[in-house]
Amino acid sequence: MNTIRKIGCFYIDGFKEMTIGKTLWIIILCKVFVLFFVLKLFFFPNRLNALPDEAAKGAFVATDLIHRASGSSVGSSATNVGSSATLNANHSLNIQQHGKH
C-alpha cells in the first residue's frame, strides 16, 4: 500500500509543478470534449427516437443488424429512417406471425 501511495504522490507532485503541461492538458481535454460530445450531437443522431414504440425499435435494430451483416444499409436520413423502420417492423411482424425465420 505504501508503494501505491508513493506513486500517487509522485504523479500529484509532477502535475503541481507543471507550467506548460497544464495548458497542454487543458487543450487536450477541450479536444476530447469536442470529439465526444459536440460531434455526437451533429453526426450521430439517435434514430430510435423517431420510432413510436418498443416493438418498432426492436424490429429496427434487428433488421439494421441483419442489413449491416449482409453489407447493405437501412437508410441514413431521419425521414428515411422512420419510413424504412416502419416497413421493416411490419415485415418482421409478418415473418413472426407466419412462423418463418
Beta strands, then each sheet from edge to edge (+ up, - down):
end
